[in-house]
Amino acid sequence: MNKWLVEACYFTSAGIVCFFIFPIYLKHYYQRLFKKYVNENLKERVGIVSSIIFKEDLFETTSENIGKAELNFSSFENIIEIADYFFITFKASGNLMIPKDKIENVENLRNKLKTIAEKQQIDFLSELDWKWK
C-alpha cells in the first residue's frame, strides 16, 4: 500500500508539472518550426524590395528581379493591420505583407487601405495589440 501511494504521488506531481510546462515548450517548438519552414520554403520571397502603386481599381507592384504585377482590389478578401505590418489577404490564396517600418507615410497608407476596404465591402481588421501566443 505504501509503495502504491509513493507511485501515485510521483505520477500526480509529474502530471501537474507537465501540465504547466508543456504549453511553454509547445509555443517555442512551433516558433522554431515555422521559422525553419519560412527560411527553407519561402527564402526566395522574403526580403524582396518592391514598390506598390495604387491606381483607381487596382494596385501595381514592381519587384526587383521578378517583374511587375497588377491585382484588382476585387481580389482582396480582407485587410489586417497589426503593430508592425499590414496584411492584404487575397481570395485566390496567399497574402501580401507590408512592413510599416519600410513605409514613408504609414497614416496615408492606412487611410488608402481603409478606403479600399469600404469600397470593396471587405473587412479592415485593426489588431494593434496582437502578439504571438
N, C-alpha and C positions, 0 to 999 in steps of 0.2 A: 504494500500500500504506500509506503514511504517513497519507494522508487517511482511509482506512478505519479505522485504529487510533484516530485522534482522534475520529471519529464514534462508534466503539464505546465508547470511554471516556466520552464525553459522555452517550450514552443509558443506559449502565450506571449511571453516577452519578446521573442524573436518575431512573432507576427505583428506585434504592435510597432516594433522598430521598423520593420519592412513597410508597414502601412504609411509611416511618415516619411521614410527615406525614398521609397520608390518613385513618387511623383517628381521629386527633385532630380533624381537620376534620369528619369524618362524625358524631362524637359531638356537637359543637356544632351542626351542621346539624340533626340530629334533635331536639335540645333546643329549638331555636328553632321548628322545625316543629310540635312537639307543643304548645308554649306558645301559638303562634298558633292552632292548631286549638281548643284548650280555650277561649281567650279569645273566639273567634268563634262557636263552636257550642254551648258549654256555659255561656255567661255567665249565663243565667237560673238555672242550678243551683248556681253557685259562690257561696259567701258567704251562703247562706240559713241563718238561725238556726232550729234545730229542737230539739225536746225528744223524748227517747225514753223510753218507759216499758216495762219488761219485765214481762210477765204470765206466766201458767203455761205456755202453749204458743205464745205469740205476742208480738210487741212492737208497740207503738203509737207512731207518730211523728206529731208535730204540728208543722207548719211555718207560719211567718207568711206570709200572703197566698197560701198554697197550699191548706192544709186538713189533714185527718187521714187517716192510712192505717194499716191493720193488716196485718202479714205474719206468717204462720205460720213457726215455726222449721223446719218440714219443707221450706220453700222454700230453705233455706240450702245452698249447695254446699260452701263451706269458709269458714274464718275465718283471716285473716292478720294478724299483728302485726309491725310494723316499729318503728323507734325513735320515730317521731313520730305514727304513725297506726295505727288498726285498720281493716281492710277486711273487710266481710262480702260475699261473692260469692253471688249468687242463681242458682238453676238456670235460671230463665227467661231470664236475661241481666241484665247490669248489676251494680252493686255499691253498697254504702253505705260511705262513707269517714267515719270518726270521728276528728277530730284530738284527740290526747291533751292538748294544752295547753288545750283548752276543757272538759275533764272535771274535775269536782271531786275524785273519788276514782278514780284510774286502776286501782289494785290491785283495788278492788271490781268494776269493770267487767271487768277481765281474768279474775277468778275466775268471774264470771257467764257470760262468753263461753266459757270452758273447760268449764263445767258444761253449757251448751247443746250444745257440740260433742260431749261424751261421750254425752249423752242421744240426740242425733240421729245418732250414729256417723259424724261428719264430721271432717275434718282441722282441727286448730288448729295453724297454722304460725307459729312464732315466729322471725322473722328480724331480730333487733335490730341486727345489723351490716350490713344491706342498704344498698347505695349505688348510685346511678345510675352505670352503666358507660359 
